[in-house]
Each structure stands twice: as C-alpha cells, then as structure tokens.
Amino acid sequence: MPFDLAARLAERHAAHLFRQRPLLDSPQVPLVQVDGRQLLAFCSNDYLGLANHPEVIRALQQGADKWGVGGGASHLVIGHSAPHHELEEALAAFTGRPRALLFSTGYMANLAAVTALVGQGDTVLEDRLNHASLLDAGLLSGARFSRYLHNDAVSLSNRLRKATGNTLVVTDGVFSMDGDLADLPNLCAEAKASNAWVMVDDAHGFGPLGASGGGIVEHFGLGLDDVQVLVGTLGKGFGTAGAFVAGSEELIETLIQFARPYIYTTSQPPAVACATLKSLELLRTEGWRREHLNKLVARFRQGAAEIGLSLMDSPTPIQPILIGDSERALKLSALLKERGLLVGAIRPPTVPVGSARLRVTLSAAHSEAQLEQLLAALAECWPQVRDDA
Ligand code: PMP
C-alpha cells in the first residue's frame, strides 16, 4: 500500500521512539505549566535565564511599537531594518570579527553557510555527532561528505589527506546531546595544516562559555585564523530567537550573494532583533549568571555521581544522564514527572542507538534549592529504573 503512514507510526510506537510535544502554557524555566500541571523544568536551553528577563521583554514590546510585527520581506528586498543592522554590528563587535549576518533560525544559518561555501568537487568533513542541521547542510551541499569519529583529530586528519577541492571542517562547539566541548585547538591545527577551513556551530556555547559569554572560541582564545566560520544561535543562551554567522567581510558578502537559505526567506521580526540587542548586553555584562550556572553544574555532577548515575564528559549546562535503552529512559522521565520534574528523554535517531538518555539542562534561572530537588528525586527514582536492567 502506498504511503502506509499508519504502519510507520505504529512501528515507531512499538520501538518506544514515538515523540510527543509537551504543551507549554507558561513562560520557560524554572517553573512551567505543562499539560495542565506545574512542573520544575530542567530541559530548556535558556541557559542564562534571559528568555523572561523584564528588560528583554520591554525591548521586544518597544521594538514592536516602533517597527511593527513582521519583517515584511527578505533582507535583499525590503526586510532589512535598522534593528537587524544594529544587531549585526553588535554581534560582529561581540565576536571580534569584521562582520556578522543575522538569520531567522540556526537551522537555516547552517544550511546557508555550508551550501554557499562548498559544492561539487569540494569536501565537507563533519564530526559524526554534529547537529542534524549541519549534517543536512553537508548532504545538501553536493560536496563529498564524510563524517570523522567524534572529536577525533586523528580521524579528521586521515580524511583531510583524501580531501579534494575546497575543504570545510564542520563541528558543533558544544555538542548538543552530550554537552562536551569540541577539541578545537587540535581540530583547527589539523585543518590549518591541510589548508582547510573550520566552521563551528556554537549554538550551546554562546552565553555559558567564555569570560564574556563569547562561547568556545573565547574559551580557547581562537581567532579568525583558526575558525573562519562561526555560527551562534539566539534561541538558547541569548533567550530570544534567530542565529548569526560571524566572519570576514568576504565571507559575509558571499553569504548575502550566494546563500539560498538567506536570500529566499523573510527576515526575522525587527522587534526580536531589538530584544536580542538587550539580551546581548545582559549576556556580556552579567557575569554572575555564568558563575551561578557553573556552580550548579559542579553541584549537579557531584550529586549525580553520588547517586551512581552515568554522566558524560561535560563541563557545560548540558548534563545528560546516560541510560541506554529507550524504554528505561522514558520510565525515568515519567517517574520524575510524577514528582513534579520535567526532564526530557532523548532517544534515537537524535542520539545513536543504545544511548538513550535524560538530557538535563541547567539554567542560571534555577536556584540551588531547585537543583537539590532534582537530585533528591533522581536518588529516589533511579534505583527503580536501574533494577529494571
Ligand atoms: N545547531 C545546534 C547545535 C542546535 O542544537 C540547534 C537547535 N537545537 C540548532 C543548530 C538550530 O538552531 P535553531 O533552533 O535556531 O534553528
């Protein structure tokens, strides 16, 4: 039978891989109203707690009063407003790069950057755990596409030796499902030795990492020479929406001229750019948010280790608890929900088969007492799931 969608959906159910969208009826972290219940959430990417900041909300409201709601058209037609431009200049200054280009989503920024830079006859080399948007971008580009072993400079080097044409090495900065950092010093050195360019998608690094929240490149002290294409998203640490690519003058002009996912889409609402200008200022200057967050991360790792949970090598607010089996991951998530805690179970195909996990994300909006509540619930629930093995 053609298009047997019912069978396809039933198969997904049977494999414990069926996904549901929790219906949120409140703002983001820490306390949320979901499916009619109040829960303490540990699954938002609002790492610095800026999504509900009153000054960011006010900037959005004032922006809407002044600029209206819709972007109205693509940037190249009449959709490029003064707040977009001002934000691009502020992001260029923040990242210490000549220029930045604003996008409506990170998914599109990644598609745009990769497809504008490489095509037939070129090579794109990606970490095998890269975000789906980067993998999709590599496939869409038409370049020779190969994935190297996770964070493995030797595996990258072997592939670089066989690369042809312009070669782009692409990696997450902070891996979105594991929370670990890309080994950029070594990966960049390999790329440089082969005249390849490096593109880093630091969606989860901007905000939590670096002395002023400048992400993994600030953390490692890397420049334009090491990472030629730097992507940040605005829906996570910045607490708003959209994304940017930062790099050389020529890179940004190339994207404006050639990147189809940039050219053929409506600009983001200008009021969102107004809100991001405010959240960028808070992200940069309110260092206490990073300090508090780092304390929460350290306490979570210590408490989780005491319970006997299997953590990953993550110094970031992404703290996955490795379970393995999808059904048991769902069970732990359900047990926590019964106790008023919301932590999402992440299953294949988002993560490799056999590595289902609970993806705990911490935020500067969480109090120490709320974190203790999570640890106490995990101590109570984990033995019930562990003993199912
Ligand atoms: N890159 C990474 C590493 C991500 O985690 C995400 C979002 N989950 C994206 C890109 C996509 O960003 P956006 O949500 O703005 O499309």
Boltz pocket constraint, residues with backbone or C-beta under 6 A from the ligand:
constraints:
  - pocket:
      binder: B
      contacts: [[A, 104], [A, 105], [A, 106], [A, 107], [A, 108], [A, 110], [A, 131], [A, 133], [A, 172], [A, 174], [A, 176], [A, 201], [A, 203], [A, 204], [A, 233], [A, 234], [A, 235], [A, 242], [A, 243]]
      max_distance: 6.0
